[in-house]
Amino acid sequence: MLQDKRLMRRFNRGDKEALRDIYALYKDDLVSLACALLHDKTAAEDAVHDVFARLVAGRETLKITRRLRPYLLSAVANAARQHHRRQASRAEVSLEAHGSPDFGGDCPPDAGALFGEQQQSLARALAALPYEQREVVLLRHFGDLKFKAIAARQNTNLNTVQGRYRYALEKLRSLLNGELL
Amino acid sequence: MKPTDNIVQLLTNMNVTPDPDSDRQKLDAVLRAQAQSHLNPPADLPPNRWRTIMENRITKLTTAAAAVLIAGVIIFSLVVSPKVTFADVIKPLFEADTFAYDLVFGGEEGPVVHDRVSGNRIRRTTSDLPNMVLIIDADAAKILRLDTAGQAAALIDIAGPLEQQARHFIALVRETIERQMADPDFEPAEPFRRQIDGRKVVGYSLGDDRQRVTILADADTGAPMQIELDWGRESVILRNFEFNIPIPEDQVSMNPPAGYTMHQTQMDLSNLSDQDLIESLRVWAEYLRDGTFPPQLLKQEYVKQIPLLREKLGPLPIPDEEKEKMGRYFIQGMMYLQILNEMEWHYAGAGVRLGDASTPILWYRPQGSETWRVIYGDLRVEEAASDQLPQ
């Protein structure tokens, strides 16, 4: 926390190395979250870039008084969510092509390829979850956010978030089906 | 280690395979943006631009109203085929004066309930309780229960917490559609195609994880064929619709038919409390299972068990009043779930034996309360702070 405060103080004052330090400290986590959410490396990198671009744009006015990691992860989640919405509104649904209705549960063939060997199964299983459930479970465990904070970011109530979390874990469990045991 | 623990651990430690070249490029792009910002102060609005706009109430209303209008136009212009539009599909749901439908709770295995609706009165029968008819008066918040075999009737008061929920399922579908369309962030999903019993249907799905309605309609005529309602942990399927059918007044009258004897019932759905839920859990464990609590706490699971409970209680050598009390607790506990669903709650009773004093089976936070109520396997209740809750 102290390190974050010092970093932000330097960043707000215009220290050009501060941004490099923030990037070096957190970029792996940010890219990991964005990849797990979007299972598309290009889109994930765009989302992370957006976050840093906004950070730069708000340098003089942005005052972050808490830990940087959850703040940045939330910002990446927001950017990823916006990207997902844009993609969803452009998606074409075709019975002839897919043979079944698409409610976002399809798993792209490269969903696991972005991650290390041990985590590939999990990444593919995450990709099979509805977006909101995927987001909840990742923000909870990877982002270490409380359910209340997640509910605020998803603009819904706590019950809904907890329900999404429960369904997500059940689905992950059944998808993985003992592969992790 | 439990499988869930392993999943959580993997989630916590997720990490993409490093790509140094890509990382360098990303960093360069960010530093270029920073260098540019030092040369040229940002022309963009501050990062909290949207927050400022949305905090302005007038702007918010105007934005919301415009979004509703646009969303409405988009929805009503969706054309699945030259014959059927979304407006065609939902028209009978909003315009019919009377209707009938079958509904199944929680998937295809459950009993089939048949509703005939006229105004705010519902005549309800259930496939696994052939001698029972319920007449539900949503306006008066009362239920008339008829035992057609014994020619007995009883009036049940549902005024209070459940009153708002005493409406028919088409009303619930309407509300879900209206609520979704009124949401400024609403984005209509593309229609999809499916087949039911060899017939081509077109489908629309509206809602979110909290409440979702999926309407499947005949692809040629637009007539609704199936509606799936999901709200939180519960789900129900409606099918076999009939619209604007004649429903004689005596079919939905709150006066029992001639020859019926009115009985007093002690069932009171107007004053439900968690004690009803607790007693229903006792009934579950003692009479429906092997001394353990149910695997899930769902209304649809209660509904499925009602006939079995009658079978189990019937031959028991206990007074009829006692049997009626067990049945009453079970129903009242089931109805309390509708109130529980408005709170934060977590159920962990699967496999826990009645009498296990050390294992918590359910914890929930009443609305407005800072503390939680924790129910243990011996059905005692204790208050707990958030940081004292079971993990």
Interface residues (C-beta under 8 A of the other chain):
Chain A: G14 K16 L19 R20 Y23 A24 K27 D28 V31 S32 L33 C35 A36 K41 E45 V48 H49 F52 A53 R54 V56 A57 G58 R59 T61 L62 R85 A88 S89 A91 E92 V93 L95 S100 P101 D102 F103 L114 F115 G116 Q118 Q119 L122 A123 P130 E132 Q133 V137 L138 H141 F142 N155 T156 N157 L158 N159 T160 Q162 G163 R164 Y167 L169 L172 R173 L176 G178 L180 L181
Chain B: P3 T4 N6 I7 V8 L10 L11 T12 N13 M14 N15 V16 T17 P18 S22 D23 K26 L27 A29 V30 L31 A33 Q34 A35 S37 H38 P42 D44 P46 P47 D185 E187 E190 P191 F192 R193 R194 G203 S205 D208 D209 R210 G232 R233 N341 E342 M343 E344 H346
